[in-house]
Amino acid sequence: MGLRLLAWGAVLGLLVALLTPMAALARAETTTTHFSDTGSFPEVNPCSGATGTATVDFKGVRHITALDNGTFHETGTDTGTFTFVPDDPSQPTYTGHFASWFGQNVNSRNFTATSTFNVALKGSDGSRLTVHVVAHVTLHADGTVTVEFEKQQLHCA
């Protein structure tokens, strides 16, 4: 029993010694960034066509992991409040919450990216507005797109 354990220990030690240089070549560097901000921009109410100003107050995080060989993975999440104030004061003001997520992977063979966006708003007149978007693309190194779609759902009630 002791001899078998010693033999397995020697084999394990040899494997660790041989694999250590390969593992060192594939070192990953990971960065994480947290942020927050407020921004305003012109927007159109997709339910009524009313023009106005959207204001978002948000926070988010980004994670990036990169390998020495150029392979990397990135993901990000944003969440916050969303307000739409119409230019016409007779139109309802909308307030609520939004969340978005994206992820992408790059290697020597392809690039893939997926994103989602969700917003749920309540109007000052009691109406509701929700938006859900999902998008994805897969692009091979030769430029061939094998998967690409964007699906949007809008609900006005």
N, C-alpha and C positions, 0 to 999 in steps of 0.2 A: 504494500500500500504506500509506504513512504517513498519507494523508488518511482512508482507511477506518478505520484504527486510532484516529485522533483522533476521528472521528465516533462510533465505538462507545464510546470513552471518555467522550464528552460525554453519550451516551444513558445509559450506566451511571451517571454522576455525577448525572444528572437523576432517574433511578429511585431511587437511594440517598437523595437529598434529599427526594423525595416520600414514600418509604416510611418514613423515619425517624420522623416523628410517629406513624404508625400502630403501629409496633413499640414505641414508648415507652408507648402506651396498654395494651399487652398484657404488661406486665412481670410476671414470675413471682417469687414469693417462696417459697423452699424452706427448710424446716427439717428437721434430722435430730436425733433424740434416741436415745441409747444408754442402756440401763438394765440392772440385774440385781437379783434379790431372791430370797428364800426364803419359801415360804408353806405352811401346813398347813391342811387342811379335812377334814370328815367325808366319807367316800366309801363306796360299795358296790361290791364286786367283781362285775362284770356276768356273770361265768361261774358263780360259786357263790352269789351273794346275800349273802355274808359282809360284815358291816359293819366299818369300820375307819377309819384315818386315812391320807390321802394327803399326801405332802410333795413339793413341787417346788422345785428349785433351778434358776433359769433366768436367761438373759440375752436381750436382744432389742434391736431397732432399729425406729424408726418414721421414715418419710419422708413429709413433706407438702409438696405444691406447690400454691400458691394463686395465682390470677390476680385482678386488680382487678375483673373482671366477676362474681365469685362462683364461677367454675369452680374445682374443685380435685380433686387426686388424692392418695390416701393409701395407703400400703402398710406392712405391718409383719410382722416375723418374730420368733418366740420359739423358743428351743431350750433343752433342759436335761435334768436327771435327774428321774425320777419313782419314788417309793417308796410302796408300799401295805403298811401294817402292820395286820393284822386284829385286831379286839377279842378274838377267840377264838384263843389261842395254838396250837390244834391245826390251824388253817388256815395255808396257805402265805403267806409274805411275798413280795411281788413288787418287783423293782427293774429299772430300765431307762431308756429314753430317750424323749423326746417332742419333737415339732417342730410348730409351727403357723405359718400364713401367712394374711394377709388383704390384700385390696386393694379400694378403692372409688373410684368416680368420680362426681362431681356436676357437672351443668351445668344450663342453663335448661330443657332438655328431659327429662332423666331422671336417675335415680340407679341405679347398679349396684354390687353388692358380691359378692365371692366370698371364701370362706374354706376352708382345709383344716386338718385336725388329724390327726396320726399319733402313736401310742404303741406301743412294743414292749417288753414286760416278760417277765422270766423269773422263775418261782416258785422258792422255796427247795426245793420237791419236784421240780423239773425241768420243771414245766408251763410253758406259754407262753400269753401273752395279748396280742393285738394289736387295735388299733382304728384304723379309717380313716374319716374323715368329710369330705365335700365338700358345701358349701352355696353357693347362688347366688340372687340376687334382682335383677330389673330392674323399677324402678318409674318410670312416666312422671309428668310434672308434674301431670297431671289426677288422679293417684292410682291409675291403672290398673296392675295388676301383670301384666306380659306373660310373665315367666319367674320361676319360683320352684321350687326343689327342695332337698332335703337327702337325701344318700345316706350311709348308715352301714354299715360292715362290721365285724363282731366275730368274731374267731377265738379259740377256746379249745382248747388242745391239751395 
